[in-house]
């Protein structure tokens, strides 16, 4: 006859306080990653979308751009690729906000809130899971550009790796803006519309596709205020082995500011009761 193991002594009235914050973050991030993998068709399409953008933009703009406006000895595909790394990350950032709205609508967030979980960790876990998906997209984009389009930036593999890591930091910061919008709007249609309104100025009012000094005067002003322009210029300098100056620090500094403001707004909105 086996003697049952006695349960640990717990004072009367004591409540389970939950696991540690790192353990919760790991479990919640894994949950978000598994949710992405469940929708395999959507996952495949999201991985292919940046490749289509690369092929389309490199052929359309590459055929009409004046090489004299580009840095000396730089082909358009090499000029475009670092900026496309940054713009590619905007799509998953918007999708992160839409995914949060859906979790709030289908009751997943309400169920998780009944557990002893730190509420901000739900947002942090989602941002990490979406960052992982973005990193995979960017790696696929780089492989296609190098193998199929003969991209050969002067910075070589190390320059591309540095541009990739910088892009991941910038995209993670931008994700907080869309998580904040999602937590405040709490409506998938409104979030999608807001995503378009934010995404297009960030992408096209920037140094992504042509040098800033080739834009109209009013658009140049917007491009120089655009935080993504700092990221694109820094990623381009790393990939093309151009003088860095303070570009990397400017990109990281603006990203840190965006992350702080966005995360504070997201957590504040997320703490409101779900109605």
KETOR-462706 format. One line per 3 residues: number of its first residue (from 1); for each residue x, y, z of N, C-alpha, C. Coordinates in steps of 0.02 Angstrom, whole numbers, plus 50000, padded with zeros to 5 digits. Example, Ala and Ser with C-alpha at 12.3 -4.5 7.8 and 13.67 -1.06 7.14 Angstrom:
! residues 2
1 = 50660 49716 50390 50615 49775 50390 50660 49835 50390 ~ 50642 49888 50354 50684 49947 50357 50645 50002 50394
! end
This chain:
! residues 275
1 = 50043 49940 50000 50000 50000 50000 50045 50062 50000 ~ 50032 50105 49952 50073 50166 49947 50043 50221 49989 ~ 50087 50258 50019 50065 50315 50060 50067 50378 50018
4 = 50012 50414 50010 50013 50475 49968 50060 50527 49996 ~ 50093 50561 49950 50139 50614 49970 50099 50674 49994 ~ 50113 50699 50053 50074 50757 50078 50089 50819 50038
7 = 50037 50859 50028 50045 50922 49992 50083 50972 50035 ~ 50120 51017 50002 50156 51068 50041 50108 51109 50084 ~ 50131 51126 50143 50088 51165 50188 50076 51235 50159
10 = 50014 51256 50159 49996 51323 50135 49953 51355 50188 ~ 49970 51414 50210 49931 51447 50262 49859 51456 50240 ~ 49814 51453 50288 49743 51461 50272 49731 51528 50239
13 = 49691 51527 50186 49674 51588 50151 49725 51612 50101 ~ 49783 51577 50097 49835 51598 50049 49813 51580 49978 ~ 49829 51623 49932 49813 51613 49861 49876 51600 49822
16 = 49869 51560 49769 49926 51547 49725 49943 51611 49688 ~ 50005 51630 49693 50026 51693 49663 50051 51686 49591 ~ 50050 51625 49565 50073 51615 49497 50148 51603 49493
19 = 50171 51587 49433 50242 51574 49421 50279 51640 49415 ~ 50345 51635 49408 50386 51695 49402 50373 51731 49336 ~ 50391 51794 49333 50380 51834 49273 50416 51805 49212
22 = 50480 51784 49217 50513 51753 49159 50478 51690 49135 ~ 50454 51648 49182 50418 51588 49162 50353 51605 49127 ~ 50317 51654 49152 50255 51675 49120 50269 51702 49050
25 = 50322 51742 49044 50339 51771 48979 50356 51716 48929 ~ 50393 51666 48951 50412 51610 48906 50350 51572 48884 ~ 50305 51557 48930 50245 51518 48913 50199 51558 48867
28 = 50189 51622 48882 50145 51663 48841 50174 51675 48772 ~ 50240 51682 48767 50271 51690 48701 50262 51626 48660 ~ 50272 51568 48693 50261 51505 48659 50190 51498 48634
31 = 50142 51521 48675 50072 51519 48654 50061 51560 48591 ~ 50089 51620 48589 50081 51662 48530 50114 51633 48468 ~ 50173 51602 48478 50208 51571 48421 50166 51513 48394
34 = 50139 51472 48438 50098 51415 48416 50035 51439 48380 ~ 50009 51496 48401 49950 51523 48366 49967 51542 48295 ~ 50028 51568 48284 50050 51584 48215 50056 51519 48174
37 = 50085 51468 48203 50099 51406 48166 50034 51368 48151 ~ 49982 51381 48189 49918 51346 48177 49889 51365 48109 ~ 49896 51429 48090 49869 51453 48027 49924 51448 47974
40 = 49934 51389 47947 49991 51377 47903 49986 51415 47838 ~ 49927 51417 47808 49920 51452 47744 49935 51527 47752 ~ 49908 51556 47805 49922 51627 47818 49997 51637 47831
43 = 50027 51589 47865 50099 51594 47881 50140 51594 47817 ~ 50123 51548 47770 50160 51544 47708 50152 51608 47667 ~ 50091 51633 47664 50079 51695 47626 50116 51754 47656
46 = 50118 51757 47722 50154 51813 47753 50229 51808 47740 ~ 50255 51748 47733 50326 51740 47718 50342 51759 47645 ~ 50294 51748 47601 50304 51763 47530 50293 51836 47513
49 = 50254 51871 47553 50237 51940 47536 50299 51985 47528 ~ 50348 51983 47574 50407 52026 47564 50446 52008 47501 ~ 50445 51944 47481 50480 51924 47420 50447 51956 47359
52 = 50380 51956 47358 50344 51988 47303 50360 52063 47300 ~ 50361 52095 47359 50378 52166 47361 50448 52179 47335 ~ 50495 52136 47353 50563 52144 47330 50567 52138 47254
55 = 50536 52086 47227 50537 52076 47154 50503 52134 47118 ~ 50446 52156 47143 50409 52209 47110 50446 52275 47112 ~ 50466 52296 47172 50497 52362 47179 50565 52365 47145
58 = 50603 52311 47149 50669 52312 47118 50664 52317 47042 ~ 50612 52287 47013 50605 52291 46940 50573 52356 46918 ~ 50524 52381 46956 50489 52442 46936 50535 52503 46945
61 = 50558 52513 47007 50600 52572 47020 50670 52563 46992 ~ 50694 52501 46990 50762 52490 46965 50769 52507 46892 ~ 50714 52503 46855 50717 52517 46783 50713 52591 46767
64 = 50692 52633 46816 50683 52704 46800 50727 52750 46843 ~ 50757 52723 46896 50796 52766 46939 50861 52788 46905 ~ 50881 52849 46919 50943 52876 46892 51000 52854 46937
67 = 51046 52813 46911 51101 52788 46952 51145 52844 46978 ~ 51142 52902 46946 51182 52958 46969 51160 52985 47036 ~ 51098 52970 47056 51073 52993 47120 51088 52946 47177
70 = 51116 52888 47161 51133 52838 47211 51206 52846 47231 ~ 51226 52819 47289 51297 52820 47307 51339 52788 47252 ~ 51399 52812 47245 51443 52789 47191 51454 52713 47195
73 = 51445 52680 47137 51457 52609 47132 51404 52565 47164 ~ 51347 52593 47183 51294 52554 47215 51237 52543 47166 ~ 51219 52479 47156 51162 52463 47114 51097 52474 47152
76 = 51041 52478 47115 50978 52494 47148 50956 52438 47195 ~ 50967 52375 47178 50946 52321 47221 50983 52324 47288 ~ 51047 52343 47286 51086 52350 47348 51062 52410 47389
79 = 51041 52463 47353 51014 52523 47387 50946 52509 47418 ~ 50905 52470 47383 50837 52456 47405 50834 52407 47463 ~ 50876 52356 47461 50871 52300 47507 50871 52320 47581
82 = 50918 52362 47605 50917 52379 47677 50852 52414 47698 ~ 50827 52459 47654 50765 52494 47671 50706 52446 47670 ~ 50707 52398 47625 50652 52351 47621 50650 52305 47682
85 = 50708 52295 47713 50708 52258 47777 50664 52294 47828 ~ 50672 52360 47831 50634 52399 47881 50560 52401 47863 ~ 50544 52416 47800 50474 52421 47781 50438 52354 47786
88 = 50474 52299 47776 50443 52233 47783 50417 52222 47854 ~ 50453 52249 47902 50433 52238 47971 50370 52275 47992 ~ 50348 52324 47952 50288 52362 47970 50226 52318 47965
91 = 50223 52274 47914 50165 52231 47906 50152 52186 47967 ~ 50202 52149 47990 50192 52109 48051 50176 52152 48113 ~ 50202 52213 48115 50186 52256 48172 50111 52273 48173
94 = 50084 52288 48114 50011 52301 48109 49972 52238 48126 ~ 49995 52180 48100 49962 52117 48114 49963 52101 48189 ~ 50014 52122 48224 50018 52111 48296 49960 52146 48331
97 = 49946 52208 48310 49890 52244 48339 49824 52211 48323 ~ 49815 52190 48261 49752 52158 48241 49743 52092 48280 ~ 49798 52055 48290 49794 51993 48328 49773 52006 48400
100 = 49797 52060 48430 49778 52077 48498 49703 52092 48501 ~ 49678 52129 48452 49606 52144 48451 49565 52080 48447 ~ 49586 52033 48406 49550 51971 48399 49551 51931 48464
103 = 49607 51931 48498 49610 51896 48562 49565 51928 48614 ~ 49557 51993 48609 49512 52028 48655 49439 52014 48637 ~ 49426 52005 48573 49357 51993 48551 49335 51922 48565
106 = 49381 51873 48556 49360 51803 48564 49364 51777 48636 ~ 49382 51821 48681 49381 51802 48752 49447 51774 48778 ~ 49498 51768 48735 49562 51740 48758 49594 51784 48811
109 = 49592 51850 48801 49621 51895 48850 49582 51893 48915 ~ 49516 51890 48910 49475 51887 48971 49490 51824 49011 ~ 49500 51768 48977 49516 51706 49013 49585 51710 49046
112 = 49633 51738 49010 49700 51744 49039 49701 51792 49099 ~ 49657 51841 49097 49655 51889 49153 49628 51858 49217 ~ 49594 51802 49211 49570 51768 49272 49627 51732 49308
115 = 49685 51725 49275 49742 51692 49305 49789 51743 49336 ~ 49832 51722 49382 49880 51769 49412 49938 51784 49365 ~ 49921 51820 49311 49970 51838 49260 49979 51913 49260
118 = 50041 51935 49255 50054 52006 49249 50029 52030 49181 ~ 49982 52076 49180 49950 52098 49118 50000 52122 49065 ~ 50050 52163 49082 50097 52185 49030 50133 52128 48995
121 = 50142 52071 49029 50177 52015 48998 50139 51987 48938 ~ 50072 51995 48937 50034 51973 48879 50054 52013 48817 ~ 50065 52078 48826 50086 52120 48770 50159 52106 48750
124 = 50202 52099 48801 50273 52087 48786 50281 52020 48750 ~ 50244 51969 48772 50248 51903 48740 50226 51907 48667 ~ 50172 51943 48654 50149 51951 48585 50201 51987 48543
127 = 50232 52038 48570 50282 52075 48532 50342 52031 48516 ~ 50363 51988 48563 50419 51943 48551 50402 51890 48498 ~ 50341 51863 48502 50321 51812 48453 50318 51841 48383
130 = 50291 51902 48378 50288 51934 48312 50357 51955 48287 ~ 50402 51972 48334 50470 51987 48314 50505 51926 48285 ~ 50492 51867 48314 50521 51805 48288 50496 51792 48217
133 = 50431 51802 48206 50404 51793 48138 50435 51843 48090 ~ 50444 51905 48111 50474 51955 48069 50546 51937 48051 ~ 50584 51911 48099 50653 51892 48087 50657 51838 48033
136 = 50611 51789 48036 50610 51737 47984 50595 51767 47916 ~ 50548 51813 47913 50532 51847 47850 50593 51883 47822 ~ 50629 51917 47865 50687 51956 47842 50743 51911 47817
139 = 50753 51855 47850 50804 51808 47827 50787 51781 47758 ~ 50723 51763 47748 50701 51739 47682 50712 51793 47629 ~ 50695 51855 47647 50704 51911 47601 50777 51918 47580
142 = 50822 51914 47628 50893 51921 47613 50918 51864 47568 ~ 50896 51804 47583 50918 51746 47543 50895 51753 47471 ~ 50833 51773 47461 50806 51781 47393 50844 51837 47357
145 = 50857 51892 47391 50892 51948 47359 50962 51929 47338 ~ 50997 51892 47380 51066 51873 47364 51069 51818 47311 ~ 51025 51768 47317 51028 51709 47273 50996 51723 47206
148 = 50938 51755 47205 50901 51763 47142 50915 51830 47108 ~ 50927 51882 47146 50935 51949 47116 51007 51973 47118 ~ 51053 51931 47140 51125 51947 47140 51141 52009 47181
151 = 51105 52019 47235 51122 52075 47279 51190 52061 47311 ~ 51231 52113 47312 51299 52105 47339 51321 52170 47371 ~ 51290 52188 47427 51309 52251 47461 51382 52250 47482
154 = 51412 52308 47482 51483 52313 47497 51500 52292 47568 ~ 51451 52295 47614 51464 52275 47683 51470 52201 47692 ~ 51450 52162 47641 51456 52089 47645 51409 52058 47696
157 = 51419 51995 47713 51374 51960 47760 51370 51994 47828 ~ 51427 52019 47853 51426 52051 47919 51384 52115 47917 ~ 51390 52152 47863 51350 52213 47856 51276 52198 47853
160 = 51258 52145 47815 51187 52126 47811 51161 52101 47879 ~ 51203 52064 47915 51183 52040 47981 51172 52098 48028 ~ 51217 52147 48026 51209 52206 48069 51145 52244 48051
163 = 51131 52251 47986 51070 52285 47964 51008 52246 47986 ~ 51012 52179 47985 50957 52137 48006 50943 52146 48081 ~ 50995 52146 48121 50986 52154 48194 50959 52223 48210
166 = 50984 52274 48177 50959 52341 48188 50885 52345 48169 ~ 50868 52314 48113 50798 52314 48091 50753 52281 48143 ~ 50775 52225 48171 50734 52191 48221 50721 52236 48281
169 = 50771 52273 48302 50762 52319 48359 50711 52373 48342 ~ 50717 52401 48282 50671 52454 48260 50600 52427 48254 ~ 50592 52369 48223 50526 52341 48213 50493 52324 48280
172 = 50532 52298 48327 50504 52283 48393 50477 52347 48426 ~ 50514 52402 48418 50490 52466 48446 50426 52489 48411 ~ 50423 52483 48345 50364 52504 48308 50303 52462 48325
175 = 50314 52399 48344 50258 52355 48362 50218 52384 48419 ~ 50251 52419 48465 50216 52447 48522 50167 52501 48502 ~ 50181 52536 48449 50133 52587 48425 50068 52554 48405
178 = 50073 52498 48369 50012 52465 48345 49978 52425 48400 ~ 50015 52401 48449 49984 52370 48507 49945 52422 48547 ~ 49973 52482 48552 49938 52536 48587 49873 52555 48550
181 = 49878 52561 48484 49818 52576 48445 49765 52522 48454 ~ 49786 52459 48453 49739 52404 48461 49707 52404 48529 ~ 49747 52418 48582 49720 52418 48649 49671 52475 48660
184 = 49680 52531 48625 49634 52587 48631 49573 52578 48587 ~ 49582 52556 48525 49526 52551 48477 49482 52490 48491 ~ 49514 52432 48502 49478 52370 48517 49427 52352 48464
187 = 49444 52365 48402 49400 52350 48346 49445 52332 48286 ~ 49434 52273 48257 49478 52249 48204 49476 52294 48142 ~ 49415 52316 48123 49409 52358 48064 49442 52426 48075
190 = 49430 52455 48133 49461 52519 48148 49537 52512 48152 ~ 49560 52457 48180 49632 52445 48185 49663 52438 48116 ~ 49629 52404 48071 49655 52395 48004 49660 52462 47967
193 = 49608 52503 47975 49608 52569 47943 49664 52613 47972 ~ 49670 52612 48038 49723 52651 48070 49792 52626 48048 ~ 49798 52560 48038 49861 52532 48015 49881 52560 47947
196 = 49833 52564 47901 49848 52591 47835 49867 52665 47840 ~ 49831 52702 47882 49844 52774 47888 49914 52787 47915 ~ 49938 52743 47958 50005 52752 47987 50058 52723 47941
199 = 50043 52666 47909 50094 52630 47872 50117 52667 47809 ~ 50071 52692 47770 50091 52722 47706 50135 52784 47714 ~ 50118 52831 47758 50166 52886 47768 50234 52863 47793
202 = 50234 52813 47838 50298 52789 47863 50340 52758 47807 ~ 50308 52723 47760 50344 52689 47707 50367 52737 47653 ~ 50321 52779 47628 50336 52818 47568 50362 52887 47583
205 = 50345 52916 47640 50375 52980 47660 50439 52966 47698 ~ 50487 52936 47664 50549 52914 47695 50603 52908 47642 ~ 50660 52884 47662 50716 52874 47616 50717 52803 47588
208 = 50659 52769 47590 50658 52698 47573 50674 52685 47500 ~ 50642 52720 47455 50645 52701 47384 50687 52749 47341 ~ 50693 52811 47363 50735 52859 47328 50769 52903 47380
211 = 50826 52934 47364 50858 52979 47412 50811 53035 47432 ~ 50816 53058 47494 50771 53109 47519 50776 53173 47480 ~ 50836 53192 47457 50844 53255 47421 50812 53255 47352
214 = 50786 53197 47330 50750 53194 47266 50674 53200 47276 ~ 50651 53205 47338 50580 53213 47353 50560 53287 47350 ~ 50495 53301 47340 50471 53371 47345 50487 53400 47413
217 = 50491 53466 47417 50513 53499 47478 50472 53480 47539 ~ 50405 53481 47533 50363 53466 47592 50371 53393 47613 ~ 50383 53349 47563 50391 53278 47579 50460 53265 47610
220 = 50509 53306 47591 50574 53300 47623 50569 53313 47697 ~ 50529 53363 47716 50520 53379 47787 50490 53320 47825 ~ 50439 53289 47796 50408 53231 47828 50457 53173 47833
223 = 50497 53164 47780 50545 53108 47779 50598 53117 47832 ~ 50618 53179 47844 50670 53191 47895 50642 53185 47966 ~ 50576 53191 47974 50545 53182 48039 50524 53110 48051
226 = 50524 53071 47998 50501 53002 48001 50552 52959 48039 ~ 50532 52925 48094 50582 52885 48130 50610 52827 48089 ~ 50571 52803 48040 50596 52749 47998 50652 52771 47952
229 = 50654 52835 47935 50708 52860 47893 50775 52851 47927 ~ 50777 52862 47993 50839 52852 48031 50859 52778 48028 ~ 50810 52734 48035 50825 52662 48033 50849 52641 47964
232 = 50816 52667 47912 50836 52648 47843 50906 52674 47827 ~ 50920 52735 47846 50986 52763 47832 51040 52724 47869 ~ 51027 52705 47931 51076 52667 47969 51085 52597 47940
235 = 51030 52564 47923 51034 52497 47894 51071 52499 47827 ~ 51058 52551 47789 51091 52559 47724 51166 52571 47733 ~ 51184 52611 47782 51255 52624 47794 51291 52560 47816
238 = 51258 52520 47857 51288 52457 47879 51296 52408 47821 ~ 51243 52401 47781 51245 52352 47726 51291 52373 47670 ~ 51296 52438 47657 51336 52463 47601 51405 52485 47622
241 = 51422 52476 47686 51488 52495 47711 51502 52569 47700 ~ 51451 52611 47714 51458 52683 47708 51477 52712 47776 ~ 51501 52773 47779 51518 52804 47844 51457 52805 47889
244 = 51466 52782 47951 51409 52776 47996 51392 52841 48031 ~ 51443 52877 48054 51429 52937 48092 51388 52920 48154 ~ 51333 52956 48163 51289 52943 48220 51224 52910 48198
247 = 51223 52881 48138 51160 52856 48111 51132 52798 48152 ~ 51175 52751 48172 51150 52694 48211 51123 52718 48278 ~ 51158 52763 48311 51135 52788 48375 51070 52827 48367
250 = 51064 52865 48312 51001 52901 48300 50943 52853 48290 ~ 50956 52798 48252 50903 52749 48241 50883 52715 48306 ~ 50932 52695 48346 50917 52661 48409 50884 52709 48459
253 = 50906 52771 48459 50877 52820 48505 50804 52835 48490 ~ 50789 52847 48426 50719 52859 48407 50677 52797 48419 ~ 50704 52739 48408 50667 52677 48420 50653 52668 48494
256 = 50702 52684 48536 50692 52680 48608 50637 52727 48631 ~ 50637 52787 48604 50585 52836 48621 50516 52810 48600 ~ 50512 52783 48539 50448 52755 48515 50425 52697 48559
259 = 50472 52654 48578 50455 52596 48619 50430 52617 48688 ~ 50463 52666 48719 50442 52689 48785 50372 52720 48783 ~ 50362 52765 48735 50296 52798 48730 50242 52747 48711
262 = 50257 52705 48662 50208 52656 48639 50190 52605 48692 ~ 50240 52579 48728 50226 52529 48779 50187 52559 48837 ~ 50203 52620 48857 50165 52652 48911 50092 52661 48891
265 = 50080 52684 48830 50012 52693 48806 49976 52626 48800 ~ 50012 52575 48776 49981 52509 48766 49961 52478 48833 ~ 50005 52481 48882 49990 52451 48948 49933 52488 48981
268 = 49932 52554 48976 49879 52593 49007 49811 52575 48975 ~ 49809 52570 48909 49746 52554 48875 49726 52481 48888 ~ 49775 52438 48892 49761 52366 48901 49732 52351 48969
271 = 49748 52392 49018 49723 52381 49086 49649 52399 49093 ~ 49622 52435 49044 49550 52450 49048 49510 52386 49045 ~ 49453 52382 49080 49412 52321 49078 49388 52307 49007
274 = 49385 52244 48989 49358 52223 48924 49283 52223 48929 ~ 49250 52261 48886 49177 52265 48887 49148 52235 48824
! end
